[in-house]
Amino acid sequence: MSTYLMFGRYTMEAVKSISPKRTEKAIALVKQNGGEVTGGYAMLGKTDLLLIVNFPDLQSAMKTSVALTKLLAIAFVTQPAVSMSEFDMLMG
């Protein structure tokens, strides 16, 4: 599994439907696509949400990013991430 950071930005439509039930639907969608949410944060600034998600492959991450945008009306930018120790091994 690889780690991806999903940066979300609310639309006005998305703000109107914030709820724990919607969060549960989002987590279920990630699971349906083979992923696992390991962390999630609400933020202030240019990014409203940060999800830390593990996926088996790039295709699953891309499919889920688009599906979440459709489901939630939240625009996501999804980026792969590696731990610092993994980065050091790759560069060393």
C-alpha positions in Angstrom: 0.0 0.0 0.0 1.2 3.5 -0.8 0.3 6.7 1.1 -1.5 9.6 -0.6 -2.3 13.0 0.8 -5.7 14.3 -0.4 -6.1 18.1 -0.1 -9.8 19.2 -0.3 -11.4 22.5 -0.9 -15.0 23.1 -0.1 -17.5 24.5 -2.5 -20.6 26.4 -1.2 -22.6 23.3 -2.0 -20.3 21.1 0.1 -20.4 23.4 3.1 -24.2 23.1 3.2 -24.1 19.3 3.6 -21.3 18.9 6.2 -22.3 16.0 8.5 -21.0 12.9 10.2 -23.1 10.8 7.8 -21.3 12.4 4.8 -17.9 11.6 6.4 -19.0 8.0 6.8 -20.0 7.8 3.1 -16.6 9.2 2.1 -14.7 6.6 4.3 -16.9 3.8 2.8 -16.1 5.0 -0.7 -12.3 4.9 0.0 -12.7 1.4 1.4 -14.8 0.3 -1.7 -11.8 1.3 -3.8 -9.3 -0.7 -1.8 -8.1 2.2 0.4 -7.9 3.0 4.0 -8.2 6.4 5.7 -5.4 6.7 8.3 -6.0 10.3 9.2 -8.3 13.3 8.4 -8.1 16.9 9.4 -10.1 20.1 8.9 -7.9 23.0 8.2 -8.0 26.8 7.8 -6.5 28.5 4.7 -6.3 27.4 1.1 -7.0 23.8 2.0 -10.1 22.9 4.0 -9.5 19.2 4.4 -6.5 16.9 4.6 -7.0 13.1 4.3 -4.1 10.7 4.7 -5.1 7.6 2.8 -3.4 4.3 1.8 -4.2 2.8 -1.6 -2.9 -0.3 -3.3 -2.0 1.6 -6.5 -2.2 4.9 -8.4 -5.3 3.9 -10.3 -7.2 3.3 -7.0 -6.1 6.7 -5.7 -7.1 8.5 -8.9 -10.5 6.8 -9.2 -11.3 7.6 -5.5 -10.2 11.2 -5.8 -12.6 11.8 -8.7 -15.4 9.7 -7.0 -15.1 11.7 -3.8 -15.3 15.0 -5.7 -18.5 13.8 -7.4 -20.0 12.5 -4.1 -19.0 15.4 -1.8 -18.7 18.4 -4.1 -15.3 18.9 -2.7 -12.4 19.5 -5.1 -9.5 17.2 -4.2 -5.9 17.4 -5.2 -4.3 14.0 -4.5 -0.5 13.5 -4.2 1.6 10.5 -3.4 3.8 10.7 -0.3 6.7 8.6 1.1 8.0 8.6 4.6 11.3 10.3 5.2 13.0 6.9 5.9 11.7 5.6 2.6 12.9 8.8 0.8 16.3 8.4 2.4 16.6 4.9 1.1 15.5 5.9 -2.4 18.0 8.7 -2.5 20.8 6.9 -0.7 
